[in-house]
Amino acid sequence: MLLKDLCTLEAACCPRDATITAAARLMQRHHAGDLVILDDLVDTRKPAGLITDRDIVVRVIAEGLDPDKATVGEHMTSPVVMGLGREDVAAGLERMHRHGVRRLPIIDERDRLIGIVTLDDLLREHAERAQDLLAIITKEQTRERRGAA
């Protein structure tokens, strides 16, 4: 399976000059724990960074900064680790593991954002595959029992 087939296509995004308060509200609206930061929301859509709900708590709130004045550009993680849509899911998982990240913005050949893959997405996909394998084993065992009776 390719990353472009697994990613959430409607990744929540904002510009780097958005305030932390605006970012938090955007996360709330999208039911997302992260935002991909883009310098150009329309044309190039190249990811410049990533900010998570945890970043907001640890880098802004816990430091006593004003979330109405602090911007995501000041507190985002950059450079951001990314995956190519044409890459296999295993390559994306390996990259996430190597860099210790839970979220992987997915880009096309022109570096334009096409979506995001999270650790939860990968876990869900692997759990579904494990269920498929279990169903095969169960079906085979049932067939063997019927044949032995």
N, CA, C and O atoms as a GROMACS GRO file, in nm:
protein
  596
    1MET      N    1   0.084  -0.118   0.000
    1MET     CA    2   0.000   0.000   0.000
    1MET      C    3   0.089   0.125   0.000
    1MET      O    4   0.193   0.127   0.065
    2LEU      N    5   0.047   0.225  -0.072
    2LEU     CA    6   0.122   0.350  -0.082
    2LEU      C    7   0.074   0.451   0.022
    2LEU      O    8  -0.042   0.448   0.064
    3LEU      N    9   0.163   0.542   0.062
    3LEU     CA   10   0.127   0.644   0.160
    3LEU      C   11   0.010   0.729   0.113
    3LEU      O   12  -0.075   0.766   0.194
    4LYS      N   13   0.003   0.759  -0.016
    4LYS     CA   14  -0.107   0.841  -0.067
    4LYS      C   15  -0.242   0.772  -0.052
    4LYS      O   16  -0.346   0.837  -0.049
    5ASP      N   17  -0.241   0.638  -0.043
    5ASP     CA   18  -0.365   0.563  -0.027
    5ASP      C   19  -0.409   0.554   0.118
    5ASP      O   20  -0.526   0.526   0.146
    6LEU      N   21  -0.317   0.576   0.209
    6LEU     CA   22  -0.348   0.565   0.352
    6LEU      C   23  -0.370   0.702   0.418
    6LEU      O   24  -0.438   0.711   0.519
    7CYS      N   25  -0.312   0.806   0.361
    7CYS     CA   26  -0.313   0.936   0.429
    7CYS      C   27  -0.452   0.998   0.435
    7CYS      O   28  -0.539   0.971   0.352
    8THR      N   29  -0.471   1.082   0.536
    8THR     CA   30  -0.589   1.164   0.547
    8THR      C   31  -0.568   1.280   0.452
    8THR      O   32  -0.475   1.359   0.468
    9LEU      N   33  -0.655   1.292   0.352
    9LEU     CA   34  -0.635   1.390   0.246
    9LEU      C   35  -0.662   1.533   0.291
    9LEU      O   36  -0.603   1.626   0.238
   10GLU      N   37  -0.749   1.551   0.386
   10GLU     CA   38  -0.784   1.686   0.433
   10GLU      C   39  -0.705   1.721   0.558
   10GLU      O   40  -0.763   1.740   0.665
   11ALA      N   41  -0.573   1.728   0.545
   11ALA     CA   42  -0.490   1.766   0.660
   11ALA      C   43  -0.521   1.910   0.699
   11ALA      O   44  -0.535   1.998   0.614
   12ALA      N   45  -0.532   1.933   0.829
   12ALA     CA   46  -0.556   2.069   0.878
   12ALA      C   47  -0.429   2.151   0.862
   12ALA      O   48  -0.321   2.106   0.901
   13CYS      N   49  -0.442   2.270   0.806
   13CYS     CA   50  -0.326   2.355   0.775
   13CYS      C   51  -0.350   2.498   0.820
   13CYS      O   52  -0.464   2.541   0.838
   14CYS      N   53  -0.240   2.570   0.838
   14CYS     CA   54  -0.249   2.714   0.865
   14CYS      C   55  -0.118   2.779   0.825
   14CYS      O   56  -0.017   2.710   0.807
   15PRO      N   57  -0.119   2.911   0.810
   15PRO     CA   58   0.004   2.982   0.778
   15PRO      C   59   0.089   3.002   0.902
   15PRO      O   60   0.038   2.995   1.014
   16ARG      N   61   0.217   3.028   0.884
   16ARG     CA   62   0.308   3.042   0.998
   16ARG      C   63   0.278   3.166   1.082
   16ARG      O   64   0.322   3.173   1.197
   17ASP      N   65   0.205   3.264   1.029
   17ASP     CA   66   0.175   3.384   1.108
   17ASP      C   67   0.046   3.371   1.190
   17ASP      O   68   0.006   3.466   1.257
   18ALA      N   69  -0.018   3.254   1.186
   18ALA     CA   70  -0.138   3.232   1.268
   18ALA      C   71  -0.099   3.231   1.416
   18ALA      O   72   0.007   3.180   1.452
   19THR      N   73  -0.185   3.288   1.500
   19THR     CA   74  -0.157   3.286   1.643
   19THR      C   75  -0.181   3.145   1.698
   19THR      O   76  -0.248   3.063   1.636
   20ILE      N   77  -0.125   3.121   1.813
   20ILE     CA   78  -0.144   2.992   1.880
   20ILE      C   79  -0.292   2.972   1.913
   20ILE      O   80  -0.344   2.861   1.901
   21THR      N   81  -0.360   3.078   1.954
   21THR     CA   82  -0.504   3.068   1.982
   21THR      C   83  -0.580   3.027   1.857
   21THR      O   84  -0.666   2.939   1.863
   22ALA      N   85  -0.550   3.091   1.744
   22ALA     CA   86  -0.616   3.056   1.618
   22ALA      C   87  -0.585   2.911   1.580
   22ALA      O   88  -0.672   2.840   1.531
   23ALA      N   89  -0.461   2.868   1.603
   23ALA     CA   90  -0.422   2.731   1.571
   23ALA      C   91  -0.500   2.631   1.658
   23ALA      O   92  -0.547   2.529   1.608
   24ALA      N   93  -0.512   2.661   1.786
   24ALA     CA   94  -0.586   2.573   1.876
   24ALA      C   95  -0.732   2.562   1.834
   24ALA      O   96  -0.791   2.453   1.838
   25ARG      N   97  -0.791   2.673   1.794
   25ARG     CA   98  -0.930   2.670   1.748
   25ARG      C   99  -0.944   2.591   1.619
   25ARG      O  100  -1.043   2.521   1.598
   26LEU      N  101  -0.845   2.602   1.532
   26LEU     CA  102  -0.846   2.526   1.407
   26LEU      C  103  -0.835   2.376   1.435
   26LEU      O  104  -0.903   2.295   1.372
   27MET      N  105  -0.749   2.340   1.529
   27MET     CA  106  -0.738   2.199   1.569
   27MET      C  107  -0.872   2.149   1.624
   27MET      O  108  -0.915   2.038   1.593
   28GLN      N  109  -0.936   2.230   1.706
   28GLN     CA  110  -1.065   2.194   1.763
   28GLN      C  111  -1.168   2.174   1.653
   28GLN      O  112  -1.243   2.076   1.655
   29ARG      N  113  -1.173   2.265   1.560
   29ARG     CA  114  -1.270   2.259   1.450
   29ARG      C  115  -1.250   2.134   1.364
   29ARG      O  116  -1.346   2.074   1.317
   30HIS      N  117  -1.124   2.096   1.342
   30HIS     CA  118  -1.092   1.981   1.257
   30HIS      C  119  -1.077   1.851   1.335
   30HIS      O  120  -1.049   1.746   1.277
   31HIS      N  121  -1.095   1.858   1.467
   31HIS     CA  122  -1.074   1.740   1.552
   31HIS      C  123  -0.937   1.680   1.525
   31HIS      O  124  -0.924   1.559   1.508
   32ALA      N  125  -0.836   1.766   1.522
   32ALA     CA  126  -0.700   1.724   1.490
   32ALA      C  127  -0.605   1.760   1.604
   32ALA      O  128  -0.628   1.857   1.676
   33GLY      N  129  -0.501   1.682   1.619
   33GLY     CA  130  -0.399   1.709   1.720
   33GLY      C  131  -0.277   1.777   1.663
   33GLY      O  132  -0.177   1.794   1.731
   34ASP      N  133  -0.287   1.815   1.535
   34ASP     CA  134  -0.173   1.877   1.469
   34ASP      C  135  -0.219   1.965   1.354
   34ASP      O  136  -0.330   1.951   1.303
   35LEU      N  137  -0.130   2.056   1.314
   35LEU     CA  138  -0.152   2.139   1.197
   35LEU      C  139  -0.025   2.138   1.114
   35LEU      O  140   0.085   2.148   1.167
   36VAL      N  141  -0.041   2.126   0.983
   36VAL     CA  142   0.072   2.141   0.893
   36VAL      C  143   0.082   2.290   0.862
   36VAL      O  144  -0.017   2.353   0.823
   37ILE      N  145   0.200   2.345   0.878
   37ILE     CA  146   0.221   2.488   0.854
   37ILE      C  147   0.268   2.506   0.710
   37ILE      O  148   0.366   2.446   0.667
   38LEU      N  149   0.195   2.591   0.637
   38LEU     CA  150   0.227   2.617   0.497
   38LEU      C  151   0.256   2.766   0.480
   38LEU      O  152   0.187   2.850   0.537
   39ASP      N  153   0.358   2.797   0.400
   39ASP     CA  154   0.385   2.937   0.368
   39ASP      C  155   0.286   2.987   0.264
   39ASP      O  156   0.254   3.106   0.261
   40ASP      N  157   0.238   2.898   0.180
   40ASP     CA  158   0.143   2.933   0.075
   40ASP      C  159   0.029   2.831   0.081
   40ASP      O  160   0.048   2.715   0.045
   41LEU      N  161  -0.088   2.875   0.126
   41LEU     CA  162  -0.201   2.784   0.144
   41LEU      C  163  -0.266   2.742   0.014
   41LEU      O  164  -0.342   2.645   0.011
   42VAL      N  165  -0.239   2.814  -0.096
   42VAL     CA  166  -0.310   2.788  -0.221
   42VAL      C  167  -0.221   2.728  -0.329
   42VAL      O  168  -0.253   2.621  -0.381
   43ASP      N  169  -0.112   2.793  -0.365
   43ASP     CA  170  -0.034   2.750  -0.480
   43ASP      C  171   0.069   2.641  -0.449
   43ASP      O  172   0.047   2.525  -0.485
   44THR      N  173   0.178   2.676  -0.384
   44THR     CA  174   0.284   2.576  -0.366
   44THR      C  175   0.250   2.471  -0.261
   44THR      O  176   0.288   2.355  -0.276
   45ARG      N  177   0.179   2.508  -0.156
   45ARG     CA  178   0.136   2.416  -0.049
   45ARG      C  179   0.249   2.328   0.003
   45ARG      O  180   0.226   2.213   0.040
   46LYS      N  181   0.372   2.382   0.005
   46LYS     CA  182   0.486   2.307   0.056
   46LYS      C  183   0.490   2.320   0.209
   46LYS      O  184   0.491   2.432   0.261
   47PRO      N  185   0.492   2.207   0.281
   47PRO     CA  186   0.499   2.213   0.427
   47PRO      C  187   0.626   2.282   0.476
   47PRO      O  188   0.736   2.248   0.434
   48ALA      N  189   0.608   2.379   0.565
   48ALA     CA  190   0.720   2.451   0.625
   48ALA      C  191   0.747   2.401   0.766
   48ALA      O  192   0.857   2.418   0.818
   49GLY      N  193   0.647   2.340   0.828
   49GLY     CA  194   0.662   2.292   0.964
   49GLY      C  195   0.537   2.220   1.011
   49GLY      O  196   0.443   2.200   0.934
   50LEU      N  197   0.538   2.183   1.137
   50LEU     CA  198   0.426   2.111   1.197
   50LEU      C  199   0.416   2.157   1.341
   50LEU      O  200   0.518   2.175   1.408
   51ILE      N  201   0.295   2.175   1.388
   51ILE     CA  202   0.274   2.207   1.530
   51ILE      C  203   0.166   2.113   1.583
   51ILE      O  204   0.066   2.087   1.516
   52THR      N  205   0.187   2.064   1.703
   52THR     CA  206   0.093   1.972   1.765
   52THR      C  207   0.030   2.036   1.888
   52THR      O  208   0.077   2.138   1.939
   53ASP      N  209  -0.076   1.973   1.935
   53ASP     CA  210  -0.139   2.021   2.058
   53ASP      C  211  -0.039   2.015   2.174
   53ASP      O  212  -0.041   2.101   2.262
   54ARG      N  213   0.046   1.916   2.174
   54ARG     CA  214   0.149   1.904   2.278
   54ARG      C  215   0.249   2.018   2.268
   54ARG      O  216   0.292   2.073   2.370
   55ASP      N  217   0.288   2.054   2.145
   55ASP     CA  218   0.378   2.169   2.127
   55ASP      C  219   0.319   2.295   2.189
   55ASP      O  220   0.389   2.373   2.254
   56ILE      N  221   0.190   2.314   2.168
   56ILE     CA  222   0.122   2.432   2.222
   56ILE      C  223   0.129   2.433   2.375
   56ILE      O  224   0.157   2.536   2.436
   57VAL      N  225   0.105   2.319   2.435
   57VAL     CA  226   0.107   2.311   2.581
   57VAL      C  227   0.248   2.330   2.635
   57VAL      O  228   0.270   2.409   2.727
   58VAL      N  229   0.345   2.257   2.578
   58VAL     CA  230   0.481   2.258   2.631
   58VAL      C  231   0.560   2.384   2.594
   58VAL      O  232   0.633   2.438   2.677
   59ARG      N  233   0.545   2.430   2.470
   59ARG     CA  234   0.627   2.542   2.423
   59ARG      C  235   0.564   2.680   2.446
   59ARG      O  236   0.634   2.781   2.445
   60VAL      N  237   0.433   2.684   2.466
   60VAL     CA  238   0.367   2.814   2.480
   60VAL      C  239   0.304   2.829   2.618
   60VAL      O  240   0.344   2.914   2.696
   61ILE      N  241   0.205   2.746   2.647
   61ILE     CA  242   0.129   2.759   2.772
   61ILE      C  243   0.219   2.739   2.894
   61ILE      O  244   0.219   2.822   2.985
   62ALA      N  245   0.297   2.631   2.896
   62ALA     CA  246   0.383   2.602   3.012
   62ALA      C  247   0.492   2.708   3.030
   62ALA      O  248   0.541   2.728   3.141
   63GLU      N  249   0.528   2.776   2.922
   63GLU     CA  250   0.629   2.881   2.931
   63GLU      C  251   0.569   3.017   2.966
   63GLU      O  252   0.641   3.116   2.979
   64GLY      N  253   0.436   3.022   2.982
   64GLY     CA  254   0.370   3.146   3.021
   64GLY      C  255   0.359   3.248   2.909
   64GLY      O  256   0.342   3.367   2.937
   65LEU      N  257   0.369   3.205   2.784
   65LEU     CA  258   0.359   3.297   2.672
   65LEU      C  259   0.213   3.327   2.640
   65LEU      O  260   0.125   3.246   2.671
   66ASP      N  261   0.188   3.439   2.580
   66ASP     CA  262   0.052   3.480   2.545
   66ASP      C  263   0.013   3.413   2.412
   66ASP      O  264   0.070   3.446   2.308
   67PRO      N  265  -0.084   3.320   2.415
   67PRO     CA  266  -0.123   3.249   2.293
   67PRO      C  267  -0.190   3.338   2.189
   67PRO      O  268  -0.204   3.300   2.072
   68ASP      N  269  -0.232   3.459   2.231
   68ASP     CA  270  -0.290   3.553   2.135
   68ASP      C  271  -0.182   3.633   2.062
   68ASP      O  272  -0.211   3.700   1.962
   69LYS      N  273  -0.060   3.626   2.110
   69LYS     CA  274   0.051   3.698   2.046
   69LYS      C  275   0.153   3.604   1.984
   69LYS      O  276   0.213   3.637   1.882
   70ALA      N  277   0.173   3.488   2.043
   70ALA     CA  278   0.269   3.390   1.990
   70ALA      C  279   0.214   3.332   1.860
   70ALA      O  280   0.094   3.311   1.847
   71THR      N  281   0.303   3.306   1.766
   71THR     CA  282   0.259   3.250   1.637
   71THR      C  283   0.308   3.106   1.622
   71THR      O  284   0.402   3.063   1.688
   72VAL      N  285   0.242   3.034   1.534
   72VAL     CA  286   0.282   2.895   1.510
   72VAL      C  287   0.421   2.890   1.448
   72VAL      O  288   0.496   2.796   1.473
   73GLY      N  289   0.455   2.989   1.367
   73GLY     CA  290   0.587   2.993   1.306
   73GLY      C  291   0.700   3.000   1.407
   73GLY      O  292   0.810   2.951   1.382
   74GLU      N  293   0.673   3.061   1.521
   74GLU     CA  294   0.774   3.072   1.627
   74GLU      C  295   0.790   2.942   1.706
   74GLU      O  296   0.893   2.921   1.770
   75HIS      N  297   0.688   2.855   1.702
   75HIS     CA  298   0.687   2.737   1.789
   75HIS      C  299   0.669   2.605   1.715
   75HIS      O  300   0.658   2.500   1.778
   76MET      N  301   0.666   2.608   1.584
   76MET     CA  302   0.649   2.486   1.505
   76MET      C  303   0.779   2.406   1.501
   76MET      O  304   0.887   2.458   1.527
   77THR      N  305   0.765   2.281   1.469
   77THR     CA  306   0.880   2.196   1.444
   77THR      C  307   0.916   2.210   1.297
   77THR      O  308   0.833   2.190   1.209
   78SER      N  309   1.042   2.246   1.273
   78SER     CA  310   1.090   2.264   1.136
   78SER      C  311   1.240   2.238   1.135
   78SER      O  312   1.309   2.280   1.228
   79PRO      N  313   1.292   2.171   1.035
   79PRO     CA  314   1.221   2.118   0.919
   79PRO      C  315   1.134   2.000   0.959
   79PRO      O  316   1.159   1.932   1.059
   80VAL      N  317   1.032   1.977   0.880
   80VAL     CA  318   0.938   1.870   0.908
   80VAL      C  319   0.978   1.745   0.829
   80VAL      O  320   1.018   1.753   0.713
   81VAL      N  321   0.966   1.629   0.894
   81VAL     CA  322   0.992   1.501   0.829
   81VAL      C  323   0.870   1.470   0.743
   81VAL      O  324   0.757   1.474   0.792
   82MET      N  325   0.892   1.439   0.615
   82MET     CA  326   0.781   1.416   0.522
   82MET      C  327   0.796   1.283   0.450
   82MET      O  328   0.904   1.223   0.448
   83GLY      N  329   0.686   1.238   0.390
   83GLY     CA  330   0.687   1.118   0.307
   83GLY      C  331   0.632   1.152   0.170
   83GLY      O  332   0.552   1.244   0.155
   84LEU      N  333   0.675   1.076   0.071
   84LEU     CA  334   0.622   1.093  -0.065
   84LEU      C  335   0.502   1.003  -0.085
   84LEU      O  336   0.502   0.888  -0.042
   85GLY      N  337   0.400   1.055  -0.150
   85GLY     CA  338   0.279   0.978  -0.173
   85GLY      C  339   0.302   0.847  -0.245
   85GLY      O  340   0.229   0.751  -0.222
   86ARG      N  341   0.403   0.840  -0.330
   86ARG     CA  342   0.430   0.719  -0.408
   86ARG      C  343   0.510   0.615  -0.329
   86ARG      O  344   0.533   0.504  -0.378
   87GLU      N  345   0.553   0.650  -0.207
   87GLU     CA  346   0.630   0.556  -0.125
   87GLU      C  347   0.539   0.453  -0.060
   87GLU      O  348   0.422   0.479  -0.035
   88ASP      N  349   0.595   0.338  -0.034
   88ASP     CA  350   0.526   0.232   0.036
   88ASP      C  351   0.507   0.271   0.183
   88ASP      O  352   0.588   0.343   0.240
   89VAL      N  353   0.400   0.223   0.242
   89VAL     CA  354   0.371   0.250   0.383
   89VAL      C  355   0.487   0.207   0.472
   89VAL      O  356   0.517   0.274   0.571
   90ALA      N  357   0.552   0.097   0.438
   90ALA     CA  358   0.665   0.049   0.519
   90ALA      C  359   0.777   0.153   0.522
   90ALA      O  360   0.842   0.171   0.625
   91ALA      N  361   0.801   0.221   0.411
   91ALA     CA  362   0.904   0.325   0.406
   91ALA      C  363   0.865   0.442   0.495
   91ALA      O  364   0.951   0.500   0.563
   92GLY      N  365   0.738   0.477   0.495
   92GLY     CA  366   0.691   0.585   0.581
   92GLY      C  367   0.705   0.549   0.728
   92GLY      O  368   0.747   0.631   0.809
   93LEU      N  369   0.669   0.426   0.762
   93LEU     CA  370   0.682   0.380   0.900
   93LEU      C  371   0.828   0.382   0.944
   93LEU      O  372   0.858   0.423   1.055
   94GLU      N  373   0.916   0.337   0.857
   94GLU     CA  374   1.060   0.338   0.889
   94GLU      C  375   1.109   0.481   0.912
   94GLU      O  376   1.187   0.506   1.004
   95ARG      N  377   1.065   0.574   0.828
   95ARG     CA  378   1.107   0.714   0.843
   95ARG      C  379   1.056   0.770   0.977
   95ARG      O  380   1.129   0.839   1.047
   96MET      N  381   0.931   0.740   1.011
   96MET     CA  382   0.874   0.787   1.137
   96MET      C  383   0.956   0.731   1.254
   96MET      O  384   0.987   0.803   1.349
   97HIS      N  385   0.989   0.604   1.247
   97HIS     CA  386   1.066   0.539   1.353
   97HIS      C  387   1.204   0.602   1.364
   97HIS      O  388   1.249   0.634   1.474
   98ARG      N  389   1.272   0.619   1.252
   98ARG     CA  390   1.408   0.673   1.250
   98ARG      C  391   1.414   0.815   1.309
   98ARG      O  392   1.511   0.851   1.378
   99HIS      N  393   1.312   0.896   1.282
   99HIS     CA  394   1.312   1.035   1.328
   99HIS      C  395   1.232   1.056   1.457
   99HIS      O  396   1.231   1.166   1.513
  100GLY      N  397   1.165   0.951   1.505
  100GLY     CA  398   1.089   0.961   1.628
  100GLY      C  399   0.969   1.053   1.618
  100GLY      O  400   0.941   1.128   1.712
  101VAL      N  401   0.898   1.048   1.504
  101VAL     CA  402   0.780   1.133   1.485
  101VAL      C  403   0.654   1.047   1.474
  101VAL      O  404   0.659   0.933   1.429
  102ARG      N  405   0.543   1.104   1.516
  102ARG     CA  406   0.414   1.034   1.513
  102ARG      C  407   0.326   1.077   1.397
  102ARG      O  408   0.221   1.018   1.372
  103ARG      N  409   0.370   1.183   1.325
  103ARG     CA  410   0.291   1.237   1.214
  103ARG      C  411   0.383   1.260   1.095
  103ARG      O  412   0.496   1.305   1.111
  104LEU      N  413   0.332   1.228   0.976
  104LEU     CA  414   0.413   1.239   0.855
  104LEU      C  415   0.332   1.307   0.746
  104LEU      O  416   0.248   1.243   0.682
  105PRO      N  417   0.356   1.437   0.723
  105PRO     CA  418   0.289   1.501   0.609
  105PRO      C  419   0.332   1.430   0.480
  105PRO      O  420   0.448   1.394   0.464
  106ILE      N  421   0.238   1.412   0.391
  106ILE     CA  422   0.263   1.341   0.265
  106ILE      C  423   0.259   1.442   0.151
  106ILE      O  424   0.163   1.518   0.137
  107ILE      N  425   0.364   1.441   0.069
  107ILE     CA  426   0.375   1.535  -0.041
  107ILE      C  427   0.379   1.461  -0.175
  107ILE      O  428   0.409   1.342  -0.181
  108ASP      N  429   0.350   1.535  -0.281
  108ASP     CA  430   0.359   1.478  -0.415
  108ASP      C  431   0.497   1.508  -0.473
  108ASP      O  432   0.585   1.558  -0.402
  109GLU      N  433   0.516   1.478  -0.600
  109GLU     CA  434   0.646   1.496  -0.665
  109GLU      C  435   0.690   1.643  -0.674
  109GLU      O  436   0.808   1.672  -0.692
  110ARG      N  437   0.596   1.735  -0.661
  110ARG     CA  438   0.626   1.879  -0.665
  110ARG      C  439   0.634   1.940  -0.525
  110ARG      O  440   0.632   2.062  -0.510
  111ASP      N  441   0.643   1.855  -0.424
  111ASP     CA  442   0.652   1.896  -0.282
  111ASP      C  443   0.524   1.961  -0.230
  111ASP      O  444   0.527   2.030  -0.128
  112ARG      N  445   0.412   1.940  -0.298
  112ARG     CA  446   0.283   1.993  -0.253
  112ARG      C  447   0.219   1.895  -0.154
  112ARG      O  448   0.218   1.774  -0.176
  113LEU      N  449   0.164   1.949  -0.046
  113LEU     CA  450   0.098   1.867   0.055
  113LEU      C  451  -0.024   1.798  -0.006
  113LEU      O  452  -0.109   1.862  -0.068
  114ILE      N  453  -0.032   1.665   0.013
  114ILE     CA  454  -0.152   1.593  -0.030
  114ILE      C  455  -0.227   1.533   0.087
  114ILE      O  456  -0.343   1.494   0.072
  115GLY      N  457  -0.163   1.524   0.204
  115GLY     CA  458  -0.231   1.468   0.320
  115GLY      C  459  -0.134   1.445   0.434
  115GLY      O  460  -0.022   1.495   0.434
  116ILE      N  461  -0.180   1.366   0.532
  116ILE     CA  462  -0.095   1.336   0.648
  116ILE      C  463  -0.125   1.194   0.694
  116ILE      O  464  -0.240   1.149   0.692
  117VAL      N  465  -0.020   1.124   0.735
  117VAL     CA  466  -0.033   0.991   0.794
  117VAL      C  467   0.011   1.002   0.939
  117VAL      O  468   0.114   1.061   0.969
  118THR      N  469  -0.069   0.945   1.028
  118THR     CA  470  -0.035   0.947   1.170
  118THR      C  471  -0.006   0.805   1.217
  118THR      O  472  -0.038   0.707   1.150
  119LEU      N  473   0.055   0.797   1.332
  119LEU     CA  474   0.081   0.667   1.392
  119LEU      C  475  -0.050   0.591   1.410
  119LEU      O  476  -0.054   0.469   1.392
  120ASP      N  477  -0.157   0.661   1.446
  120ASP     CA  478  -0.288   0.597   1.460
  120ASP      C  479  -0.335   0.534   1.329
  120ASP      O  480  -0.390   0.424   1.328
  121ASP      N  481  -0.312   0.605   1.216
  121ASP     CA  482  -0.350   0.550   1.085
  121ASP      C  483  -0.277   0.419   1.058
  121ASP      O  484  -0.336   0.322   1.012
  122LEU      N  485  -0.146   0.418   1.088
  122LEU     CA  486  -0.065   0.299   1.064
  122LEU      C  487  -0.108   0.185   1.155
  122LEU      O  488  -0.114   0.070   1.112
  123LEU      N  489  -0.136   0.216   1.279
  123LEU     CA  490  -0.180   0.114   1.373
  123LEU      C  491  -0.314   0.055   1.329
  123LEU      O  492  -0.332  -0.067   1.335
  124ARG      N  493  -0.405   0.140   1.286
  124ARG     CA  494  -0.535   0.092   1.238
  124ARG      C  495  -0.519   0.000   1.116
  124ARG      O  496  -0.583  -0.104   1.108
  125GLU      N  497  -0.433   0.039   1.023
  125GLU     CA  498  -0.409  -0.041   0.903
  125GLU      C  499  -0.348  -0.177   0.939
  125GLU      O  500  -0.391  -0.279   0.887
  126HIS      N  501  -0.250  -0.177   1.029
  126HIS     CA  502  -0.188  -0.304   1.069
  126HIS      C  503  -0.286  -0.392   1.146
  126HIS      O  504  -0.284  -0.514   1.132
  127ALA      N  505  -0.372  -0.331   1.227
  127ALA     CA  506  -0.472  -0.408   1.301
  127ALA      C  507  -0.571  -0.474   1.204
  127ALA      O  508  -0.612  -0.588   1.225
  128GLU      N  509  -0.609  -0.401   1.100
  128GLU     CA  510  -0.701  -0.458   1.000
  128GLU      C  511  -0.636  -0.575   0.928
  128GLU      O  512  -0.701  -0.676   0.904
  129ARG      N  513  -0.508  -0.562   0.894
  129ARG     CA  514  -0.436  -0.673   0.828
  129ARG      C  515  -0.426  -0.792   0.923
  129ARG      O  516  -0.441  -0.906   0.880
  130ALA      N  517  -0.401  -0.767   1.051
  130ALA     CA  518  -0.394  -0.875   1.149
  130ALA      C  519  -0.529  -0.945   1.160
  130ALA      O  520  -0.534  -1.068   1.173
  131GLN      N  521  -0.638  -0.869   1.156
  131GLN     CA  522  -0.772  -0.929   1.159
  131GLN      C  523  -0.794  -1.017   1.036
  131GLN      O  524  -0.852  -1.126   1.046
  132ASP      N  525  -0.749  -0.971   0.920
  132ASP     CA  526  -0.761  -1.051   0.798
  132ASP      C  527  -0.685  -1.183   0.811
  132ASP      O  528  -0.736  -1.288   0.772
  133LEU      N  529  -0.564  -1.178   0.866
  133LEU     CA  530  -0.485  -1.300   0.886
  133LEU      C  531  -0.554  -1.394   0.985
  133LEU      O  532  -0.558  -1.515   0.964
  134LEU      N  533  -0.608  -1.338   1.092
  134LEU     CA  534  -0.678  -1.420   1.190
  134LEU      C  535  -0.800  -1.487   1.128
  134LEU      O  536  -0.830  -1.602   1.159
  135ALA      N  537  -0.871  -1.416   1.041
  135ALA     CA  538  -0.988  -1.474   0.974
  135ALA      C  539  -0.948  -1.592   0.887
  135ALA      O  540  -1.020  -1.692   0.880
  136ILE      N  541  -0.835  -1.582   0.820
  136ILE     CA  542  -0.787  -1.692   0.736
  136ILE      C  543  -0.755  -1.814   0.822
  136ILE      O  544  -0.795  -1.926   0.790
  137ILE      N  545  -0.684  -1.790   0.932
  137ILE     CA  546  -0.647  -1.900   1.022
  137ILE      C  547  -0.772  -1.966   1.079
  137ILE      O  548  -0.782  -2.089   1.081
  138THR      N  549  -0.867  -1.886   1.125
  138THR     CA  550  -0.991  -1.938   1.183
  138THR      C  551  -1.069  -2.019   1.082
  138THR      O  552  -1.121  -2.125   1.114
  139LYS      N  553  -1.078  -1.970   0.960
  139LYS     CA  554  -1.152  -2.041   0.854
  139LYS      C  555  -1.086  -2.175   0.825
  139LYS      O  556  -1.155  -2.276   0.809
  140GLU      N  557  -0.954  -2.177   0.818
  140GLU     CA  558  -0.881  -2.301   0.793
  140GLU      C  559  -0.901  -2.401   0.906
  140GLU      O  560  -0.922  -2.520   0.880
  141GLN      N  561  -0.895  -2.354   1.030
  141GLN     CA  562  -0.914  -2.443   1.145
  141GLN      C  563  -1.055  -2.500   1.145
  141GLN      O  564  -1.073  -2.618   1.175
  142THR      N  565  -1.155  -2.418   1.112
  142THR     CA  566  -1.292  -2.466   1.106
  142THR      C  567  -1.307  -2.573   0.999
  142THR      O  568  -1.374  -2.674   1.021
  143ARG      N  569  -1.246  -2.552   0.884
  143ARG     CA  570  -1.252  -2.648   0.774
  143ARG      C  571  -1.186  -2.779   0.815
  143ARG      O  572  -1.237  -2.887   0.783
  144GLU      N  573  -1.073  -2.770   0.885
  144GLU     CA  574  -1.004  -2.892   0.930
  144GLU      C  575  -1.088  -2.970   1.031
  144GLU      O  576  -1.092  -3.093   1.026
  145ARG      N  577  -1.156  -2.899   1.121
  145ARG     CA  578  -1.240  -2.967   1.222
  145ARG      C  579  -1.356  -3.038   1.154
  145ARG      O  580  -1.390  -3.151   1.190
  146ARG      N  581  -1.416  -2.974   1.056
  146ARG     CA  582  -1.530  -3.034   0.987
  146ARG      C  583  -1.485  -3.158   0.908
  146ARG      O  584  -1.557  -3.257   0.899
  147GLY      N  585  -1.365  -3.150   0.851
  147GLY     CA  586  -1.312  -3.263   0.774
  147GLY      C  587  -1.278  -3.381   0.863
  147GLY      O  588  -1.286  -3.496   0.820
  148ALA      N  589  -1.238  -3.354   0.989
  148ALA     CA  590  -1.198  -3.460   1.082
  148ALA      C  591  -1.320  -3.528   1.147
  148ALA      O  592  -1.311  -3.639   1.199
  149ALA      N  593  -1.433  -3.459   1.142
  149ALA     CA  594  -1.552  -3.515   1.212
  149ALA      C  595  -1.623  -3.620   1.132
  149ALA      O  596  -1.723  -3.674   1.178
   0.00000   0.00000   0.00000
